[in-house]
């Protein structure tokens, strides 16, 4: 492996297959919506179900998969379970995918408008 590449970013690196598994995990609109809902902090299953517009049972199943993939983690408070993103990478990965999707629409993507308004274009 090339020692100049950070964090396993080699073409033949051991993390390529794991990265594919992460993409597969995120290849579901409900799971992407859950990650977007959790980007600002933790929520309960009921709050997530209301936010993403899906039944609580379906959201629970998606959360179980995201937990197994270590994308979300939990905190218990009495009988309630709160979910949060395990780290900032899933949030950033989903945000970048949304930004990339905006580029497919043609014209100037919305996220570039925000950059221009803040003077960071």
N, C-alpha and C positions, 0 to 999 in steps of 0.2 A: 504494500500500500504506500501511497505517497504521503510522506510526513508533512508536506506543506499544506495539505487540505485539512481544514478544521472539522472536528466532530463527525468523522465518518462520511464525508461528502465525496469520497472516491466513486468513480463509475462502477468499480467492481467491489465496492465496500459492503460490509456485512449488514448494513442498515437498509439497503435498497429494498429487499423483500419486505422488511417490516414497514417501510414507508408505503409500499403498495397496500399492505393491510390497513394502514391508517386511511388511505384514500378510499378503500373499499368500505370501511366503517362510515366514512363521511358521505358516501354515495347514496344518501337517503335524505329527502327533503325535511322530514320530521326531525332527524338528528341534527341537521344543519340549523333548523329553527331553534332547537333546544340550546345549541351552543350559542347562537345569537342572543337568546333570552338570558343566558347565564353570563354574558360578557361583562355586565355591570355588577354582578354579585350573586349570592346564593338565593335559591328559591325552593319551595316545597314542590312535591309532585303535583298537588292540586293547582298551585300557582302556575306551574309550567304548562299543565294541561289547558288551563284557561288562556294562557298567553299564546300557545301554538295552535289552539283550536282543535285539539284532539282529545279523545277519551282518556281518562286517567289511567286505565289499564294499558292502553297502547303506549302512553308516555312512559309508564313504569317499565315496560318491556324494552323500549329504546334506551332508557337510563341504565338498565341492567347490562346491556351490551356496551354502552359507553363506559360503565364502571369496569367491566372486564378488560376493556382496552386501555384502562387507566387514563381516560380523557376527562372523566368527572370523578369527584370524590364526594363523600357524604359527611354530614354532621348530624348527630341525634340531639334533639331537645325534647325530653319527655317522650311522647309517642310520635312526634313529628320527625321526619327526616328531611334535611335540607341538602340540596345538591349545589355543587360549585365546580367550576373548571379546575382541573388538577394543576394546570400551569397556563401560561399565556400563549403557548404555541398553538393550541387548537383554535383559540380565539383569533389569532393572527392568520392562521391557515385559512379559516373560513372567510375572514375579512378579505384576504388576498384573492380568494376564489370569487367572491362577490365582485370585487373590483375588476378582475379579469372578465367576468361575465358582462359587466357594464361596457367593456371595450367591444364586445360583439355586436352591440346595438348601433354602432356608427356614431359619428359626431364626437363631441367632447364628453367623456364620461362624467357622471355626477361628482365622483371623488376628485376629479381635476378642477371642477368648478370651486370646490371647497378650498383647494390649494391656492387657486388664483385669488379668492377673496381674502385669504389670510396672508397673501403676499409671499407664499413659499413655492410658487409655480416654478 
